[in-house]
Amino acid sequence: MAIFILENQESTVADKVKALHIIRESIDDIDFANSFVNAGGSVYLVQNLNHIDCEIRILTAYIIAEMSQNNPVCQKHFVDAK
């Protein structure tokens, strides 16, 4: 559901912030982080690094940092995504 909200161009900023908080609560689990990357959810994170809203950019950067911490799979993925 969170990915759907992030990919939907008609989602409000408030909805996207809520979706990012849901993802943030789950990424502590390395298996979830890896599954999220493998499912293609990270594409929407990378896209949101350039969002007009600063809260979305900050949350997105935090999530990427948390996912990549001590996680070689996510580290490689985000380095490759530039």
PDB file of N, CA, C and O in Angstrom:
ATOM      1  N   MET A   1       0.815  -1.194   0.000  1.00  0.00           N
ATOM      2  CA  MET A   1       0.000   0.000   0.000  1.00  0.00           C
ATOM      3  C   MET A   1       0.861   1.260   0.000  1.00  0.00           C
ATOM      4  O   MET A   1       0.536   2.233  -0.682  1.00  0.00           O
ATOM      5  N   ALA A   2       1.950   1.249   0.756  1.00  0.00           N
ATOM      6  CA  ALA A   2       2.821   2.422   0.815  1.00  0.00           C
ATOM      7  C   ALA A   2       3.438   2.702  -0.557  1.00  0.00           C
ATOM      8  O   ALA A   2       3.555   3.860  -0.958  1.00  0.00           O
ATOM      9  N   ILE A   3       3.827   1.666  -1.265  1.00  0.00           N
ATOM     10  CA  ILE A   3       4.409   1.860  -2.591  1.00  0.00           C
ATOM     11  C   ILE A   3       3.378   2.458  -3.533  1.00  0.00           C
ATOM     12  O   ILE A   3       3.703   3.341  -4.327  1.00  0.00           O
ATOM     13  N   PHE A   4       2.150   1.991  -3.454  1.00  0.00           N
ATOM     14  CA  PHE A   4       1.087   2.531  -4.302  1.00  0.00           C
ATOM     15  C   PHE A   4       0.922   4.024  -4.063  1.00  0.00           C
ATOM     16  O   PHE A   4       0.768   4.792  -5.013  1.00  0.00           O
ATOM     17  N   ILE A   5       0.953   4.436  -2.816  1.00  0.00           N
ATOM     18  CA  ILE A   5       0.806   5.859  -2.481  1.00  0.00           C
ATOM     19  C   ILE A   5       1.992   6.653  -3.036  1.00  0.00           C
ATOM     20  O   ILE A   5       1.807   7.741  -3.581  1.00  0.00           O
ATOM     21  N   LEU A   6       3.195   6.120  -2.902  1.00  0.00           N
ATOM     22  CA  LEU A   6       4.377   6.835  -3.395  1.00  0.00           C
ATOM     23  C   LEU A   6       4.395   6.946  -4.915  1.00  0.00           C
ATOM     24  O   LEU A   6       4.846   7.957  -5.454  1.00  0.00           O
ATOM     25  N   GLU A   7       3.917   5.931  -5.605  1.00  0.00           N
ATOM     26  CA  GLU A   7       3.957   5.964  -7.062  1.00  0.00           C
ATOM     27  C   GLU A   7       2.795   6.745  -7.669  1.00  0.00           C
ATOM     28  O   GLU A   7       2.863   7.149  -8.830  1.00  0.00           O
ATOM     29  N   ASN A   8       1.732   6.963  -6.901  1.00  0.00           N
ATOM     30  CA  ASN A   8       0.549   7.660  -7.406  1.00  0.00           C
ATOM     31  C   ASN A   8       0.813   9.167  -7.437  1.00  0.00           C
ATOM     32  O   ASN A   8       1.040   9.788  -6.399  1.00  0.00           O
ATOM     33  N   GLN A   9       0.781   9.736  -8.620  1.00  0.00           N
ATOM     34  CA  GLN A   9       1.036  11.165  -8.789  1.00  0.00           C
ATOM     35  C   GLN A   9      -0.027  12.034  -8.111  1.00  0.00           C
ATOM     36  O   GLN A   9       0.217  13.208  -7.834  1.00  0.00           O
ATOM     37  N   GLU A  10      -1.184  11.469  -7.848  1.00  0.00           N
ATOM     38  CA  GLU A  10      -2.273  12.231  -7.236  1.00  0.00           C
ATOM     39  C   GLU A  10      -2.276  12.155  -5.713  1.00  0.00           C
ATOM     40  O   GLU A  10      -3.118  12.784  -5.072  1.00  0.00           O
ATOM     41  N   SER A  11      -1.359  11.403  -5.125  1.00  0.00           N
ATOM     42  CA  SER A  11      -1.266  11.314  -3.666  1.00  0.00           C
ATOM     43  C   SER A  11      -0.838  12.664  -3.110  1.00  0.00           C
ATOM     44  O   SER A  11       0.002  13.356  -3.686  1.00  0.00           O
ATOM     45  N   THR A  12      -1.430  13.021  -1.985  1.00  0.00           N
ATOM     46  CA  THR A  12      -1.067  14.286  -1.348  1.00  0.00           C
ATOM     47  C   THR A  12       0.268  14.138  -0.625  1.00  0.00           C
ATOM     48  O   THR A  12       0.745  13.028  -0.389  1.00  0.00           O
ATOM     49  N   VAL A  13       0.853  15.266  -0.284  1.00  0.00           N
ATOM     50  CA  VAL A  13       2.103  15.251   0.475  1.00  0.00           C
ATOM     51  C   VAL A  13       1.883  14.542   1.805  1.00  0.00           C
ATOM     52  O   VAL A  13       2.725  13.751   2.232  1.00  0.00           O
ATOM     53  N   ALA A  14       0.771  14.814   2.459  1.00  0.00           N
ATOM     54  CA  ALA A  14       0.471  14.177   3.749  1.00  0.00           C
ATOM     55  C   ALA A  14       0.385  12.659   3.607  1.00  0.00           C
ATOM     56  O   ALA A  14       0.874  11.926   4.466  1.00  0.00           O
ATOM     57  N   ASP A  15      -0.230  12.190   2.534  1.00  0.00           N
ATOM     58  CA  ASP A  15      -0.325  10.747   2.299  1.00  0.00           C
ATOM     59  C   ASP A  15       1.053  10.139   2.052  1.00  0.00           C
ATOM     60  O   ASP A  15       1.352   9.050   2.542  1.00  0.00           O
ATOM     61  N   LYS A  16       1.888  10.841   1.295  1.00  0.00           N
ATOM     62  CA  LYS A  16       3.233  10.332   1.027  1.00  0.00           C
ATOM     63  C   LYS A  16       4.070  10.304   2.303  1.00  0.00           C
ATOM     64  O   LYS A  16       4.849   9.375   2.514  1.00  0.00           O
ATOM     65  N   VAL A  17       3.914  11.310   3.150  1.00  0.00           N
ATOM     66  CA  VAL A  17       4.645  11.325   4.425  1.00  0.00           C
ATOM     67  C   VAL A  17       4.221  10.137   5.281  1.00  0.00           C
ATOM     68  O   VAL A  17       5.065   9.473   5.882  1.00  0.00           O
ATOM     69  N   LYS A  18       2.925   9.865   5.339  1.00  0.00           N
ATOM     70  CA  LYS A  18       2.428   8.709   6.106  1.00  0.00           C
ATOM     71  C   LYS A  18       2.992   7.405   5.535  1.00  0.00           C
ATOM     72  O   LYS A  18       3.392   6.521   6.292  1.00  0.00           O
ATOM     73  N   ALA A  19       3.024   7.282   4.213  1.00  0.00           N
ATOM     74  CA  ALA A  19       3.553   6.079   3.574  1.00  0.00           C
ATOM     75  C   ALA A  19       5.035   5.909   3.906  1.00  0.00           C
ATOM     76  O   ALA A  19       5.487   4.796   4.174  1.00  0.00           O
ATOM     77  N   LEU A  20       5.784   7.000   3.888  1.00  0.00           N
ATOM     78  CA  LEU A  20       7.201   6.921   4.227  1.00  0.00           C
ATOM     79  C   LEU A  20       7.406   6.527   5.685  1.00  0.00           C
ATOM     80  O   LEU A  20       8.344   5.798   6.005  1.00  0.00           O
ATOM     81  N   HIS A  21       6.535   7.005   6.569  1.00  0.00           N
ATOM     82  CA  HIS A  21       6.634   6.613   7.982  1.00  0.00           C
ATOM     83  C   HIS A  21       6.362   5.118   8.144  1.00  0.00           C
ATOM     84  O   HIS A  21       7.004   4.458   8.961  1.00  0.00           O
ATOM     85  N   ILE A  22       5.431   4.587   7.384  1.00  0.00           N
ATOM     86  CA  ILE A  22       5.140   3.148   7.435  1.00  0.00           C
ATOM     87  C   ILE A  22       6.367   2.358   6.989  1.00  0.00           C
ATOM     88  O   ILE A  22       6.736   1.368   7.620  1.00  0.00           O
ATOM     89  N   ILE A  23       6.987   2.792   5.915  1.00  0.00           N
ATOM     90  CA  ILE A  23       8.196   2.121   5.433  1.00  0.00           C
ATOM     91  C   ILE A  23       9.304   2.242   6.470  1.00  0.00           C
ATOM     92  O   ILE A  23      10.004   1.271   6.758  1.00  0.00           O
ATOM     93  N   ARG A  24       9.457   3.425   7.023  1.00  0.00           N
ATOM     94  CA  ARG A  24      10.519   3.668   8.011  1.00  0.00           C
ATOM     95  C   ARG A  24      10.396   2.751   9.221  1.00  0.00           C
ATOM     96  O   ARG A  24      11.404   2.299   9.763  1.00  0.00           O
ATOM     97  N   GLU A  25       9.178   2.475   9.643  1.00  0.00           N
ATOM     98  CA  GLU A  25       8.956   1.609  10.804  1.00  0.00           C
ATOM     99  C   GLU A  25       9.345   0.164  10.520  1.00  0.00           C
ATOM    100  O   GLU A  25       9.597  -0.605  11.448  1.00  0.00           O
ATOM    101  N   SER A  26       9.396  -0.209   9.251  1.00  0.00           N
ATOM    102  CA  SER A  26       9.641  -1.600   8.884  1.00  0.00           C
ATOM    103  C   SER A  26      11.068  -1.895   8.461  1.00  0.00           C
ATOM    104  O   SER A  26      11.475  -3.056   8.446  1.00  0.00           O
ATOM    105  N   ILE A  27      11.833  -0.877   8.118  1.00  0.00           N
ATOM    106  CA  ILE A  27      13.139  -1.113   7.515  1.00  0.00           C
ATOM    107  C   ILE A  27      14.211  -1.571   8.489  1.00  0.00           C
ATOM    108  O   ILE A  27      15.304  -1.945   8.066  1.00  0.00           O
ATOM    109  N   ASP A  28      13.923  -1.551   9.780  1.00  0.00           N
ATOM    110  CA  ASP A  28      14.898  -2.061  10.741  1.00  0.00           C
ATOM    111  C   ASP A  28      15.180  -3.536  10.516  1.00  0.00           C
ATOM    112  O   ASP A  28      16.252  -4.035  10.858  1.00  0.00           O
ATOM    113  N   ASP A  29      14.218  -4.221   9.942  1.00  0.00           N
ATOM    114  CA  ASP A  29      14.365  -5.640   9.616  1.00  0.00           C
ATOM    115  C   ASP A  29      15.109  -5.744   8.289  1.00  0.00           C
ATOM    116  O   ASP A  29      14.592  -5.330   7.252  1.00  0.00           O
ATOM    117  N   ILE A  30      16.319  -6.294   8.319  1.00  0.00           N
ATOM    118  CA  ILE A  30      17.153  -6.368   7.119  1.00  0.00           C
ATOM    119  C   ILE A  30      16.463  -7.165   6.014  1.00  0.00           C
ATOM    120  O   ILE A  30      16.637  -6.862   4.834  1.00  0.00           O
ATOM    121  N   ASP A  31      15.689  -8.170   6.383  1.00  0.00           N
ATOM    122  CA  ASP A  31      14.974  -8.954   5.375  1.00  0.00           C
ATOM    123  C   ASP A  31      13.922  -8.106   4.675  1.00  0.00           C
ATOM    124  O   ASP A  31      13.729  -8.228   3.465  1.00  0.00           O
ATOM    125  N   PHE A  32      13.235  -7.242   5.435  1.00  0.00           N
ATOM    126  CA  PHE A  32      12.252  -6.357   4.816  1.00  0.00           C
ATOM    127  C   PHE A  32      12.955  -5.374   3.886  1.00  0.00           C
ATOM    128  O   PHE A  32      12.491  -5.128   2.773  1.00  0.00           O
ATOM    129  N   ALA A  33      14.069  -4.814   4.338  1.00  0.00           N
ATOM    130  CA  ALA A  33      14.806  -3.857   3.513  1.00  0.00           C
ATOM    131  C   ALA A  33      15.222  -4.501   2.194  1.00  0.00           C
ATOM    132  O   ALA A  33      15.063  -3.900   1.131  1.00  0.00           O
ATOM    133  N   ASN A  34      15.751  -5.709   2.258  1.00  0.00           N
ATOM    134  CA  ASN A  34      16.168  -6.413   1.040  1.00  0.00           C
ATOM    135  C   ASN A  34      14.972  -6.755   0.156  1.00  0.00           C
ATOM    136  O   ASN A  34      15.047  -6.629  -1.066  1.00  0.00           O
ATOM    137  N   SER A  35      13.890  -7.179   0.758  1.00  0.00           N
ATOM    138  CA  SER A  35      12.675  -7.489  -0.012  1.00  0.00           C
ATOM    139  C   SER A  35      12.109  -6.238  -0.668  1.00  0.00           C
ATOM    140  O   SER A  35      11.634  -6.281  -1.803  1.00  0.00           O
ATOM    141  N   PHE A  36      12.163  -5.127   0.053  1.00  0.00           N
ATOM    142  CA  PHE A  36      11.662  -3.860  -0.474  1.00  0.00           C
ATOM    143  C   PHE A  36      12.462  -3.464  -1.716  1.00  0.00           C
ATOM    144  O   PHE A  36      11.890  -3.017  -2.709  1.00  0.00           O
ATOM    145  N   VAL A  37      13.774  -3.629  -1.660  1.00  0.00           N
ATOM    146  CA  VAL A  37      14.635  -3.329  -2.807  1.00  0.00           C
ATOM    147  C   VAL A  37      14.333  -4.290  -3.952  1.00  0.00           C
ATOM    148  O   VAL A  37      14.188  -3.867  -5.099  1.00  0.00           O
ATOM    149  N   ASN A  38      14.239  -5.582  -3.642  1.00  0.00           N
ATOM    150  CA  ASN A  38      13.996  -6.588  -4.677  1.00  0.00           C
ATOM    151  C   ASN A  38      12.632  -6.434  -5.334  1.00  0.00           C
ATOM    152  O   ASN A  38      12.459  -6.796  -6.498  1.00  0.00           O
ATOM    153  N   ALA A  39      11.662  -5.898  -4.597  1.00  0.00           N
ATOM    154  CA  ALA A  39      10.317  -5.695  -5.141  1.00  0.00           C
ATOM    155  C   ALA A  39      10.218  -4.420  -5.977  1.00  0.00           C
ATOM    156  O   ALA A  39       9.189  -4.162  -6.602  1.00  0.00           O
ATOM    157  N   GLY A  40      11.276  -3.632  -5.988  1.00  0.00           N
ATOM    158  CA  GLY A  40      11.266  -2.414  -6.795  1.00  0.00           C
ATOM    159  C   GLY A  40      10.811  -1.173  -6.051  1.00  0.00           C
ATOM    160  O   GLY A  40      10.677  -0.111  -6.657  1.00  0.00           O
ATOM    161  N   GLY A  41      10.574  -1.280  -4.766  1.00  0.00           N
ATOM    162  CA  GLY A  41      10.104  -0.132  -3.985  1.00  0.00           C
ATOM    163  C   GLY A  41      11.128   0.978  -3.861  1.00  0.00           C
ATOM    164  O   GLY A  41      10.778   2.139  -3.653  1.00  0.00           O
ATOM    165  N   SER A  42      12.387   0.616  -3.989  1.00  0.00           N
ATOM    166  CA  SER A  42      13.440   1.620  -3.838  1.00  0.00           C
ATOM    167  C   SER A  42      13.421   2.648  -4.964  1.00  0.00           C
ATOM    168  O   SER A  42      13.923   3.759  -4.790  1.00  0.00           O
ATOM    169  N   VAL A  43      12.859   2.302  -6.096  1.00  0.00           N
ATOM    170  CA  VAL A  43      12.748   3.249  -7.210  1.00  0.00           C
ATOM    171  C   VAL A  43      11.997   4.500  -6.759  1.00  0.00           C
ATOM    172  O   VAL A  43      12.368   5.617  -7.118  1.00  0.00           O
ATOM    173  N   TYR A  44      10.955   4.308  -5.982  1.00  0.00           N
ATOM    174  CA  TYR A  44      10.145   5.432  -5.526  1.00  0.00           C
ATOM    175  C   TYR A  44      10.868   6.237  -4.453  1.00  0.00           C
ATOM    176  O   TYR A  44      10.642   7.439  -4.314  1.00  0.00           O
ATOM    177  N   LEU A  45      11.733   5.577  -3.701  1.00  0.00           N
ATOM    178  CA  LEU A  45      12.547   6.312  -2.733  1.00  0.00           C
ATOM    179  C   LEU A  45      13.519   7.230  -3.466  1.00  0.00           C
ATOM    180  O   LEU A  45      13.632   8.413  -3.146  1.00  0.00           O
ATOM    181  N   VAL A  46      14.212   6.679  -4.443  1.00  0.00           N
ATOM    182  CA  VAL A  46      15.185   7.475  -5.194  1.00  0.00           C
ATOM    183  C   VAL A  46      14.496   8.665  -5.866  1.00  0.00           C
ATOM    184  O   VAL A  46      15.035   9.771  -5.875  1.00  0.00           O
ATOM    185  N   GLN A  47      13.320   8.440  -6.422  1.00  0.00           N
ATOM    186  CA  GLN A  47      12.570   9.525  -7.060  1.00  0.00           C
ATOM    187  C   GLN A  47      12.205  10.617  -6.058  1.00  0.00           C
ATOM    188  O   GLN A  47      12.223  11.802  -6.391  1.00  0.00           O
ATOM    189  N   ASN A  48      11.877  10.220  -4.845  1.00  0.00           N
ATOM    190  CA  ASN A  48      11.448  11.192  -3.837  1.00  0.00           C
ATOM    191  C   ASN A  48      12.597  11.992  -3.239  1.00  0.00           C
ATOM    192  O   ASN A  48      12.360  12.931  -2.479  1.00  0.00           O
ATOM    193  N   LEU A  49      13.828  11.644  -3.564  1.00  0.00           N
ATOM    194  CA  LEU A  49      14.958  12.466  -3.118  1.00  0.00           C
ATOM    195  C   LEU A  49      14.932  13.845  -3.773  1.00  0.00           C
ATOM    196  O   LEU A  49      15.577  14.779  -3.296  1.00  0.00           O
ATOM    197  N   ASN A  50      14.190  13.963  -4.858  1.00  0.00           N
ATOM    198  CA  ASN A  50      14.069  15.240  -5.570  1.00  0.00           C
ATOM    199  C   ASN A  50      12.689  15.873  -5.414  1.00  0.00           C
ATOM    200  O   ASN A  50      12.347  16.797  -6.151  1.00  0.00           O
ATOM    201  N   HIS A  51      11.906  15.390  -4.476  1.00  0.00           N
ATOM    202  CA  HIS A  51      10.548  15.911  -4.284  1.00  0.00           C
ATOM    203  C   HIS A  51      10.605  17.367  -3.852  1.00  0.00           C
ATOM    204  O   HIS A  51      11.559  17.792  -3.200  1.00  0.00           O
ATOM    205  N   ILE A  52       9.603  18.112  -4.209  1.00  0.00           N
ATOM    206  CA  ILE A  52       9.529  19.536  -3.867  1.00  0.00           C
ATOM    207  C   ILE A  52       9.383  19.763  -2.361  1.00  0.00           C
ATOM    208  O   ILE A  52       9.831  20.787  -1.844  1.00  0.00           O
ATOM    209  N   ASP A  53       8.764  18.823  -1.661  1.00  0.00           N
ATOM    210  CA  ASP A  53       8.539  18.964  -0.212  1.00  0.00           C
ATOM    211  C   ASP A  53       9.763  18.489   0.561  1.00  0.00           C
ATOM    212  O   ASP A  53      10.235  17.369   0.367  1.00  0.00           O
ATOM    213  N   CYS A  54      10.274  19.350   1.438  1.00  0.00           N
ATOM    214  CA  CYS A  54      11.504  19.016   2.170  1.00  0.00           C
ATOM    215  C   CYS A  54      11.301  17.866   3.156  1.00  0.00           C
ATOM    216  O   CYS A  54      12.235  17.096   3.381  1.00  0.00           O
ATOM    217  N   GLU A  55      10.118  17.724   3.748  1.00  0.00           N
ATOM    218  CA  GLU A  55       9.887  16.613   4.684  1.00  0.00           C
ATOM    219  C   GLU A  55       9.982  15.275   3.972  1.00  0.00           C
ATOM    220  O   GLU A  55      10.526  14.313   4.513  1.00  0.00           O
ATOM    221  N   ILE A  56       9.456  15.216   2.767  1.00  0.00           N
ATOM    222  CA  ILE A  56       9.539  13.985   1.986  1.00  0.00           C
ATOM    223  C   ILE A  56      10.989  13.683   1.634  1.00  0.00           C
ATOM    224  O   ILE A  56      11.416  12.532   1.723  1.00  0.00           O
ATOM    225  N   ARG A  57      11.749  14.691   1.238  1.00  0.00           N
ATOM    226  CA  ARG A  57      13.168  14.475   0.921  1.00  0.00           C
ATOM    227  C   ARG A  57      13.936  13.985   2.139  1.00  0.00           C
ATOM    228  O   ARG A  57      14.753  13.070   2.038  1.00  0.00           O
ATOM    229  N   ILE A  58      13.673  14.596   3.296  1.00  0.00           N
ATOM    230  CA  ILE A  58      14.377  14.217   4.524  1.00  0.00           C
ATOM    231  C   ILE A  58      14.043  12.786   4.930  1.00  0.00           C
ATOM    232  O   ILE A  58      14.941  11.997   5.223  1.00  0.00           O
ATOM    233  N   LEU A  59      12.755  12.450   4.948  1.00  0.00           N
ATOM    234  CA  LEU A  59      12.343  11.086   5.315  1.00  0.00           C
ATOM    235  C   LEU A  59      12.923  10.057   4.351  1.00  0.00           C
ATOM    236  O   LEU A  59      13.368   8.986   4.765  1.00  0.00           O
ATOM    237  N   THR A  60      12.912  10.388   3.076  1.00  0.00           N
ATOM    238  CA  THR A  60      13.442   9.472   2.071  1.00  0.00           C
ATOM    239  C   THR A  60      14.935   9.237   2.286  1.00  0.00           C
ATOM    240  O   THR A  60      15.396   8.097   2.240  1.00  0.00           O
ATOM    241  N   ALA A  61      15.687  10.300   2.519  1.00  0.00           N
ATOM    242  CA  ALA A  61      17.127  10.160   2.760  1.00  0.00           C
ATOM    243  C   ALA A  61      17.386   9.334   4.021  1.00  0.00           C
ATOM    244  O   ALA A  61      18.298   8.509   4.049  1.00  0.00           O
ATOM    245  N   TYR A  62      16.586   9.556   5.059  1.00  0.00           N
ATOM    246  CA  TYR A  62      16.728   8.789   6.296  1.00  0.00           C
ATOM    247  C   TYR A  62      16.479   7.301   6.040  1.00  0.00           C
ATOM    248  O   TYR A  62      17.223   6.447   6.521  1.00  0.00           O
ATOM    249  N   ILE A  63      15.439   7.008   5.289  1.00  0.00           N
ATOM    250  CA  ILE A  63      15.099   5.615   5.004  1.00  0.00           C
ATOM    251  C   ILE A  63      16.220   4.940   4.215  1.00  0.00           C
ATOM    252  O   ILE A  63      16.610   3.814   4.525  1.00  0.00           O
ATOM    253  N   ILE A  64      16.732   5.620   3.208  1.00  0.00           N
ATOM    254  CA  ILE A  64      17.816   5.053   2.413  1.00  0.00           C
ATOM    255  C   ILE A  64      19.047   4.806   3.284  1.00  0.00           C
ATOM    256  O   ILE A  64      19.701   3.770   3.165  1.00  0.00           O
ATOM    257  N   ALA A  65      19.355   5.756   4.152  1.00  0.00           N
ATOM    258  CA  ALA A  65      20.504   5.593   5.054  1.00  0.00           C
ATOM    259  C   ALA A  65      20.301   4.406   5.992  1.00  0.00           C
ATOM    260  O   ALA A  65      21.215   3.604   6.187  1.00  0.00           O
ATOM    261  N   GLU A  66      19.123   4.292   6.567  1.00  0.00           N
ATOM    262  CA  GLU A  66      18.826   3.183   7.472  1.00  0.00           C
ATOM    263  C   GLU A  66      18.876   1.844   6.749  1.00  0.00           C
ATOM    264  O   GLU A  66      19.402   0.866   7.281  1.00  0.00           O
ATOM    265  N   MET A  67      18.326   1.799   5.528  1.00  0.00           N
ATOM    266  CA  MET A  67      18.322   0.551   4.774  1.00  0.00           C
ATOM    267  C   MET A  67      19.742   0.125   4.422  1.00  0.00           C
ATOM    268  O   MET A  67      20.040  -1.068   4.364  1.00  0.00           O
ATOM    269  N   SER A  68      20.610   1.095   4.189  1.00  0.00           N
ATOM    270  CA  SER A  68      21.967   0.810   3.732  1.00  0.00           C
ATOM    271  C   SER A  68      22.945   0.524   4.860  1.00  0.00           C
ATOM    272  O   SER A  68      24.022  -0.027   4.631  1.00  0.00           O
ATOM    273  N   GLN A  69      22.572   0.896   6.070  1.00  0.00           N
ATOM    274  CA  GLN A  69      23.476   0.710   7.204  1.00  0.00           C
ATOM    275  C   GLN A  69      23.703  -0.783   7.455  1.00  0.00           C
ATOM    276  O   GLN A  69      22.760  -1.526   7.726  1.00  0.00           O
ATOM    277  N   ASN A  70      24.940  -1.206   7.363  1.00  0.00           N
ATOM    278  CA  ASN A  70      25.324  -2.604   7.607  1.00  0.00           C
ATOM    279  C   ASN A  70      24.550  -3.592   6.738  1.00  0.00           C
ATOM    280  O   ASN A  70      24.282  -4.717   7.160  1.00  0.00           O
ATOM    281  N   ASN A  71      24.191  -3.173   5.524  1.00  0.00           N
ATOM    282  CA  ASN A  71      23.422  -4.030   4.631  1.00  0.00           C
ATOM    283  C   ASN A  71      24.048  -3.949   3.232  1.00  0.00           C
ATOM    284  O   ASN A  71      23.716  -3.057   2.451  1.00  0.00           O
ATOM    285  N   PRO A  72      24.951  -4.879   2.924  1.00  0.00           N
ATOM    286  CA  PRO A  72      25.641  -4.831   1.630  1.00  0.00           C
ATOM    287  C   PRO A  72      24.709  -4.881   0.421  1.00  0.00           C
ATOM    288  O   PRO A  72      25.001  -4.266  -0.605  1.00  0.00           O
ATOM    289  N   VAL A  73      23.606  -5.596   0.524  1.00  0.00           N
ATOM    290  CA  VAL A  73      22.662  -5.690  -0.596  1.00  0.00           C
ATOM    291  C   VAL A  73      22.095  -4.308  -0.918  1.00  0.00           C
ATOM    292  O   VAL A  73      22.099  -3.886  -2.075  1.00  0.00           O
ATOM    293  N   CYS A  74      21.609  -3.607   0.101  1.00  0.00           N
ATOM    294  CA  CYS A  74      21.040  -2.279  -0.111  1.00  0.00           C
ATOM    295  C   CYS A  74      22.117  -1.263  -0.462  1.00  0.00           C
ATOM    296  O   CYS A  74      21.879  -0.364  -1.269  1.00  0.00           O
ATOM    297  N   GLN A  75      23.296  -1.393   0.131  1.00  0.00           N
ATOM    298  CA  GLN A  75      24.387  -0.477  -0.188  1.00  0.00           C
ATOM    299  C   GLN A  75      24.703  -0.530  -1.681  1.00  0.00           C
ATOM    300  O   GLN A  75      24.798   0.501  -2.347  1.00  0.00           O
ATOM    301  N   LYS A  76      24.862  -1.745  -2.189  1.00  0.00           N
ATOM    302  CA  LYS A  76      25.182  -1.908  -3.610  1.00  0.00           C
ATOM    303  C   LYS A  76      24.054  -1.370  -4.486  1.00  0.00           C
ATOM    304  O   LYS A  76      24.299  -0.703  -5.491  1.00  0.00           O
ATOM    305  N   HIS A  77      22.826  -1.666  -4.096  1.00  0.00           N
ATOM    306  CA  HIS A  77      21.679  -1.219  -4.885  1.00  0.00           C
ATOM    307  C   HIS A  77      21.637   0.306  -4.990  1.00  0.00           C
ATOM    308  O   HIS A  77      21.470   0.848  -6.082  1.00  0.00           O
ATOM    309  N   PHE A  78      21.787   0.990  -3.871  1.00  0.00           N
ATOM    310  CA  PHE A  78      21.680   2.454  -3.904  1.00  0.00           C
ATOM    311  C   PHE A  78      22.892   3.104  -4.546  1.00  0.00           C
ATOM    312  O   PHE A  78      22.762   4.163  -5.161  1.00  0.00           O
ATOM    313  N   VAL A  79      24.062   2.503  -4.424  1.00  0.00           N
ATOM    314  CA  VAL A  79      25.236   3.026  -5.139  1.00  0.00           C
ATOM    315  C   VAL A  79      25.010   2.892  -6.640  1.00  0.00           C
ATOM    316  O   VAL A  79      25.300   3.813  -7.404  1.00  0.00           O
ATOM    317  N   ASP A  80      24.495   1.752  -7.052  1.00  0.00           N
ATOM    318  CA  ASP A  80      24.210   1.538  -8.481  1.00  0.00           C
ATOM    319  C   ASP A  80      23.122   2.488  -8.980  1.00  0.00           C
ATOM    320  O   ASP A  80      23.136   2.881 -10.147  1.00  0.00           O
ATOM    321  N   ALA A  81      22.184   2.862  -8.115  1.00  0.00           N
ATOM    322  CA  ALA A  81      21.102   3.775  -8.491  1.00  0.00           C
ATOM    323  C   ALA A  81      21.568   5.231  -8.516  1.00  0.00           C
ATOM    324  O   ALA A  81      20.863   6.113  -9.005  1.00  0.00           O
ATOM    325  N   LYS A  82      22.777   5.467  -7.976  1.00  0.00           N
ATOM    326  CA  LYS A  82      23.386   6.796  -7.906  1.00  0.00           C
ATOM    327  C   LYS A  82      22.511   7.752  -7.143  1.00  0.00           C
ATOM    328  O   LYS A  82      22.866   8.920  -6.983  1.00  0.00           O
TER     329      LYS A  82
END
